[in-house]
Amino acid sequence: MDQSSFHRGIARVTTATSFGFALVQLDVTIVNVALPRIATELHTGVAGLQWVVDAYALAFAVLLLGMGYLGDRLGSRKVYLCGMTLFALASILCGCATNAPLLIVGRTLQGMGAAAMLPCSLALLSHATAHEHALRARAIGWWTAAGSIAIAAGPIIGGLLMSVLNWRSIFFVNVPVCLVGAWLTLRVPETERRAQHKHFDLPGQLLAILAITGLTMAVIEAHPLGWTHPLVLTCIAAVLVTAPLFLWVESRSPAPMLPLRFFKAPGFSAAVVYGIVMNLTYYGIVFLLSLYLQRVHGYSALRTGLAYLPLTATFFGVNIFSGWLVGRTGARLPMVLGALIDCAGFALFLLLGADSPYLLMLPAFALLPAGMGLGVPAMTTTVLSCVEKEASGTASGVLNSARQAAGAMGVALFGSLAGDSNDRIVTGLHLSSWISVALLLALAVLAFRCITSIGAARRSQTVDH
């Protein structure tokens, strides 16, 4: 294959996988602006609305690892297409829902489809760019940019659709996007699969689902119910039992769903921790900022979405730049810089009070996506570079499952620091910012110590040879 055909193939795979990732990220946030109208039309209360949001997040989190494993065994393109098909059908079900339980079922199915798409989209990218470090970094930069724009644009798109149509339109809009994404995916090659093994790690699958479900449920329910509630305590107990059992089973399985050798690869564990901290701080602070803008400043849902526009614009440009920078310098520099820039953005939130103008928020709104936009593509490239390409779906499942759970933890942790009054919300914003600053400073040190630059990697290879 000549170079031009090779690059066209990578561009085709990047475009196809970006559709799926954008859909996954869009549905994390787009539904939030529709919740009041859903509550009115479907006659449901706060508990029902909470599960409209959490059903998606829970199904997404608990199945990521297993879907990445299936993609490596059955073929990532096949599992990715199945996930996109399920996502489209689930979106139709959500749009046609006549009551809250049916909508919650649809959101659960959406989460299952999203779990199939996310790790398999990264696996497709990893296979297409195998052994081409710079190309893989640039492709991941574009892929990350698509998802970052979608998650930041979710409230804006949702607000616009709601102002023109109704809440059902936020689900129906997914269907044509899925059709285009599926058509593009049919034009990309299937991934190479692991050597077939008769053993299927069913105990590992079940234990992983139980452990991640327990953790996610405990985090989701801790804020409304309290940490001493029987449901929360039961979930914590389930995690304490199933998590060690899962590790024990994986260490003895002939074909483990999660090969523990991944964590011995230089940089893999550090990159996963990096993703955990980035998601925990970002999702937690965005949740508080929504309360701050709407309750303290009296913004409407649409105006709040529009207030996040600087995040969208910054994410796109910096994600693309990060892919180029990783290809030139390796992952260490963008990961360290990303954590420090993010840290500066969180520090600026300490200046905000109940009467602060929007202009005072803008520098922080620019720095947060700049830091994440630099660090996340580098982190993702590091994880995929640590494993053989036949295991890239499983590796990306590990990373994104950890990030998804961390995002839920961030919302629960930072949300618990804020109250209903304006003063409590501002105080919670400040406390959350201090926690984030401390975590991100530690993260910069971790990335500097544990992530290898391209120059160091080449020197190591020279010594080894």
C-alpha positions in Angstrom: 0.0 0.0 0.0 1.4 3.5 -1.0 1.6 6.3 1.5 -1.3 8.3 0.2 -3.6 5.2 0.4 -2.3 4.5 3.9 -3.1 8.0 5.1 -6.5 8.0 3.4 -7.3 4.8 5.2 -6.4 6.4 8.6 -8.5 9.4 7.8 -11.4 7.2 7.0 -11.1 5.2 10.3 -10.6 8.4 12.3 -13.8 9.9 10.8 -15.9 6.8 11.3 -14.7 6.3 14.9 -15.1 10.0 15.8 -18.9 9.7 14.9 -19.3 7.1 17.6 -17.2 8.9 20.2 -19.1 12.1 19.6 -22.4 10.4 20.1 -21.3 8.8 23.3 -20.1 12.1 24.7 -23.1 14.1 23.5 -25.6 11.9 25.3 -23.7 12.4 28.6 -24.8 16.1 28.7 -27.6 16.8 26.2 -30.3 15.3 28.3 -29.7 17.6 31.3 -31.4 20.6 29.7 -34.6 18.6 28.9 -35.2 17.2 32.4 -37.7 19.8 33.6 -39.9 19.2 30.6 -39.5 15.4 30.8 -40.7 15.6 34.4 -43.8 17.5 33.4 -44.8 15.4 30.4 -44.0 12.0 31.9 -45.3 12.9 35.4 -42.2 11.9 37.2 -40.3 13.3 40.2 -36.7 13.9 41.1 -35.9 10.2 41.7 -37.2 9.4 38.2 -35.2 12.2 36.6 -32.1 11.1 38.5 -32.4 7.6 36.9 -32.9 9.1 33.4 -29.4 10.4 33.8 -27.8 7.7 35.9 -29.1 4.7 33.9 -27.0 5.8 31.0 -24.0 6.4 33.1 -24.3 3.1 35.0 -24.7 0.9 32.0 -21.9 2.7 30.2 -19.5 2.4 33.1 -20.1 -1.3 34.0 -19.9 -2.6 30.4 -16.9 -0.7 29.1 -14.3 -3.3 30.1 -16.3 -6.3 28.9 -17.1 -4.7 25.5 -13.4 -3.9 24.9 -12.6 -7.5 25.7 -15.3 -8.7 23.2 -14.0 -6.4 20.5 -10.5 -7.9 20.9 -12.0 -11.4 20.6 -14.8 -11.0 18.0 -13.5 -8.0 16.0 -13.7 -4.4 17.0 -15.6 -3.2 13.9 -18.3 -5.8 14.4 -18.8 -4.9 18.1 -18.6 -1.2 17.2 -21.3 -1.5 14.5 -23.5 -3.6 16.9 -23.1 -0.8 19.5 -24.1 1.9 17.1 -27.1 -0.1 15.9 -28.2 -0.6 19.5 -27.6 3.1 20.3 -29.9 4.1 17.3 -32.7 1.7 18.3 -32.4 2.8 22.0 -32.6 6.5 20.9 -35.9 5.7 19.0 -37.2 4.0 22.2 -36.3 7.0 24.3 -37.9 9.4 21.8 -41.1 7.4 21.8 -41.3 6.7 25.6 -44.7 7.3 27.1 -43.6 7.0 30.8 -40.5 7.3 32.9 -39.7 3.6 33.3 -39.7 3.1 29.5 -37.4 6.1 29.1 -35.1 4.7 31.8 -35.0 1.4 29.9 -34.1 3.2 26.7 -31.3 5.2 28.5 -29.9 1.9 29.8 -29.8 0.5 26.3 -28.2 3.6 25.1 -25.5 3.2 27.7 -24.9 -0.4 26.6 -24.5 0.8 23.0 -22.1 3.5 24.1 -20.0 1.0 26.1 -19.6 -1.1 22.9 -18.6 1.9 20.7 -16.1 3.7 22.9 -13.3 1.1 23.4 -13.8 -0.4 20.0 -13.5 3.0 18.3 -10.0 3.3 19.9 -9.1 -0.2 19.0 -10.0 0.5 15.3 -7.7 3.6 15.5 -4.9 1.7 17.1 -5.0 -1.0 14.4 -5.1 1.5 11.6 -2.1 3.4 12.9 -0.1 0.4 14.3 3.7 1.1 14.6 3.2 4.7 13.5 3.5 6.6 16.8 3.1 10.1 15.3 0.1 9.2 13.2 -1.6 7.4 16.1 -1.1 10.5 18.2 -2.6 12.8 15.6 -5.5 10.5 14.9 -6.3 10.3 18.7 -6.1 14.1 18.8 -8.8 14.4 16.2 -10.9 11.6 17.8 -10.6 13.3 21.2 -11.5 16.7 19.7 -14.7 15.3 18.3 -15.8 13.9 21.7 -14.7 17.0 23.6 -16.7 19.3 21.3 -19.8 17.0 21.6 -19.7 16.9 25.4 -19.3 20.7 25.7 -21.9 21.3 22.9 -24.5 19.0 24.5 -26.2 21.6 26.6 -26.2 24.1 23.7 -27.6 21.6 21.1 -30.2 20.4 23.7 -31.3 24.0 24.4 -31.6 24.8 20.8 -33.6 21.7 20.0 -35.9 22.3 22.9 -36.5 25.9 21.9 -37.6 24.8 18.3 -39.1 21.3 18.8 -39.6 19.2 22.0 -37.6 17.0 24.4 -38.0 13.9 22.2 -35.9 15.6 19.4 -32.8 15.3 21.5 -33.0 11.5 21.1 -34.3 11.3 17.5 -31.4 13.5 16.4 -29.0 10.5 17.2 -30.6 8.3 14.5 -29.3 10.0 11.3 -25.9 10.4 12.9 -25.8 6.7 13.7 -26.7 5.9 10.1 -23.9 8.0 8.7 -21.4 6.6 11.2 -22.4 3.0 10.4 -22.0 3.7 6.6 -18.5 5.1 7.2 -17.6 2.2 9.5 -18.6 -0.4 6.9 -15.8 1.0 4.7 -13.0 0.4 7.2 -11.2 -2.9 7.7 -11.9 -5.3 10.6 -9.2 -5.5 13.3 -6.9 -8.4 13.8 -8.1 -10.6 16.6 -6.4 -12.4 19.4 -5.6 -16.0 18.8 -8.9 -17.9 19.5 -9.0 -19.4 22.9 -11.7 -21.9 24.0 -11.8 -20.3 27.5 -14.1 -17.3 27.9 -13.6 -15.3 31.1 -17.2 -15.4 32.3 -16.3 -15.2 36.1 -14.2 -12.2 35.3 -17.0 -10.6 33.4 -19.6 -11.1 36.1 -17.2 -10.0 38.9 -16.2 -6.8 37.0 -19.8 -5.9 36.4 -20.7 -6.4 40.1 -17.6 -4.5 41.3 -18.1 -1.5 39.0 -21.9 -1.5 39.5 -21.4 -1.4 43.3 -18.8 1.4 43.1 -20.9 3.5 40.6 -24.1 3.0 42.5 -22.5 3.9 45.8 -21.1 7.1 44.3 -24.4 8.0 42.6 -26.6 7.4 45.6 -24.2 8.7 48.4 -25.1 12.3 47.9 -29.0 12.0 47.9 -29.1 9.2 50.5 -26.0 9.7 52.6 -23.0 7.3 53.1 -24.7 5.5 56.0 -27.8 4.5 54.0 -28.3 0.7 53.8 -28.2 0.8 49.9 -25.0 2.7 49.9 -23.4 0.5 52.5 -24.5 -2.7 50.6 -22.9 -1.3 47.5 -19.6 -0.6 49.3 -19.6 -4.1 50.8 -20.2 -5.6 47.3 -17.2 -3.7 46.0 -15.0 -4.8 48.9 -15.9 -8.4 48.2 -16.0 -8.5 44.4 -13.0 -6.3 43.6 -10.4 -8.6 45.3 -12.1 -11.7 43.9 -11.9 -10.2 40.4 -8.2 -9.6 40.7 -7.7 -13.2 42.0 -9.7 -14.7 39.2 -7.9 -12.6 36.6 -4.5 -13.6 37.9 -5.4 -17.3 37.4 -7.5 -17.2 34.2 -5.9 -18.7 31.0 -7.6 -15.9 29.0 -8.2 -13.0 31.4 -10.6 -10.2 30.5 -8.1 -7.9 32.2 -4.5 -9.1 31.8 -2.8 -7.8 35.0 0.5 -7.6 33.0 -0.9 -4.3 31.5 -0.1 -2.6 34.8 3.5 -3.7 34.7 4.0 -1.8 31.4 5.9 1.5 31.9 3.5 4.3 31.9 0.2 2.3 31.8 -0.8 2.7 35.5 0.3 6.3 35.5 -1.8 7.1 32.4 -4.9 5.4 34.0 -4.4 7.5 37.2 -4.1 10.6 35.0 -7.4 9.8 33.4 -9.1 9.2 36.7 -8.0 12.6 38.2 -8.8 14.5 35.0 -12.3 13.2 34.8 -13.0 13.4 38.6 -12.0 17.1 38.7 -13.6 18.2 35.4 -16.9 16.5 35.7 -17.2 17.5 39.4 -16.4 21.2 38.7 -18.7 21.4 35.6 -21.6 20.0 37.8 -20.9 22.8 40.4 -20.5 25.4 37.7 -24.0 24.6 36.4 -25.4 25.2 39.9 -23.3 28.3 40.2 -24.5 29.8 36.9 -28.2 28.8 37.2 -28.8 29.3 40.9 -26.4 32.0 42.0 -26.5 34.0 38.7 -30.0 33.0 37.6 -28.9 31.8 34.1 -31.4 29.8 32.0 -30.5 26.3 30.7 -29.7 27.7 27.3 -27.7 30.6 28.6 -25.7 28.2 30.8 -25.0 26.1 27.7 -23.9 29.1 25.8 -21.7 30.2 28.7 -19.7 27.0 28.1 -18.9 27.9 24.4 -15.3 28.9 25.3 -14.7 25.3 26.5 -15.8 24.0 23.1 -13.6 26.2 21.0 -10.5 25.6 23.2 -11.0 21.9 23.3 -11.0 21.5 19.5 -7.8 23.5 18.8 -5.8 22.1 21.7 -6.8 18.5 21.1 -5.4 18.8 17.5 -2.3 20.5 18.7 -1.7 17.8 21.4 -1.8 15.1 18.8 0.9 16.9 16.8 3.0 17.6 20.0 2.8 14.0 21.2 4.1 12.8 17.8 7.0 15.2 18.2 8.0 15.0 21.8 6.2 12.0 23.3 3.5 12.0 25.9 5.4 13.3 29.0 5.5 17.0 28.0 1.8 17.5 27.1 0.7 15.4 30.1 2.8 17.6 32.5 1.8 20.8 30.9 -1.9 19.7 30.7 -2.0 19.0 34.4 -0.3 22.4 35.3 -2.6 24.4 33.0 -5.6 22.6 34.3 -4.4 23.4 37.8 -4.1 27.1 37.0 -7.7 27.1 35.7 -9.0 25.6 38.9 -7.0 28.1 40.9 -8.8 31.0 39.1 -12.2 29.7 40.4 -11.0 30.7 43.8 -11.5 34.3 42.7 -15.2 33.9 42.0 -17.9 35.1 44.4 -21.7 35.4 44.3 -21.5 38.6 42.3 -18.6 37.9 40.0 -19.2 38.9 36.3 -19.0 36.4 33.5 -15.8 38.0 32.2 -14.0 36.9 35.3 -14.9 33.3 34.6 -13.6 33.3 31.0 -9.9 32.8 31.8 -10.7 29.6 33.7 -13.1 28.5 31.0 -10.2 28.7 28.6 -7.6 27.1 30.8 -9.6 24.0 31.8 -10.1 22.6 28.3 -6.6 23.7 27.3 -5.2 21.5 30.1 -7.4 18.6 29.4 -7.0 19.0 25.6 -3.2 18.7 26.0 -3.2 15.9 28.5 -6.0 13.5 27.4 -4.8 12.6 23.9 -1.3 12.1 25.3 -2.7 9.9 28.0 -4.7 7.8 25.6 -1.8 7.4 23.2 0.3 6.2 26.2 -2.2 3.5 27.1 -2.5 2.2 23.6 1.3 2.2 23.1 1.8 0.1 26.2 -0.1 -3.0 24.8 -0.1 -5.0 21.6 -2.7 -3.9 19.1 -4.7 -7.1 19.5 -5.4 -6.0 23.1 -6.1 -2.3 22.4 -9.9 -2.7 22.9 -9.3 -4.2 26.4 -6.8 -1.5 27.3 -9.0 1.3 26.2 -11.9 -0.4 28.1 -9.7 -0.3 31.3 -8.9 3.4 30.8 -12.4 4.6 30.0 -14.1 2.4 32.6 -11.9 4.0 35.2 -12.5 7.5 33.8 -16.3 7.0 33.7 -16.4 5.9 37.4 -14.1 8.8 38.3 -16.5 11.3 36.6 -19.4 10.0 38.7 -17.2 10.2 41.9 -16.3 13.8 41.0 -20.0 14.8 40.7 -20.8 13.0 44.0 -17.8 14.4 45.9 -18.0 18.0 44.7 -21.8 18.0 44.9 -21.6 16.9 48.5 -19.5 20.0 49.3 -22.2 22.4 48.0 -25.6 23.1 49.5 -28.9 24.7 48.4 -28.0 28.3 49.4 -26.0 30.6 47.2 -23.3 30.9 49.8 -22.9 27.1 50.2 -22.6 26.8 46.4 -19.8 29.3 46.2 -18.1 27.7 49.2 -18.4 24.3 47.6 -16.9 25.7 44.4 -13.9 27.0 46.3 -13.3 23.8 48.3 -13.6 21.7 45.1 -11.1 24.0 43.4 -8.6 23.6 46.3 -9.0 19.8 46.1 -8.5 19.9 42.3 -5.4 22.1 42.5 -3.7 19.6 45.0 -4.6 16.6 42.9 -3.4 18.2 39.6 -0.1 19.3 41.1 0.5 15.7 42.2 -0.6 14.5 38.8 2.0 16.7 37.1 4.7 15.2 39.3 3.4 11.6 38.5 3.5 12.3 34.8 7.0 13.7 34.9 8.4 10.8 36.8 6.5 7.9 35.2 5.8 8.9 31.5 8.7 8.4 29.1 9.5 11.0 26.5 10.4 10.0 22.9 14.1 10.9 23.4 14.3 8.8 26.6 12.5 5.9 24.9 15.0 6.0 21.9 18.0 6.1 24.3 16.5 3.1 26.2 16.1 1.2 22.9 19.7 2.0 21.9 21.0 0.7 25.2 18.9 -2.5 24.9 20.2 -3.2 21.5 
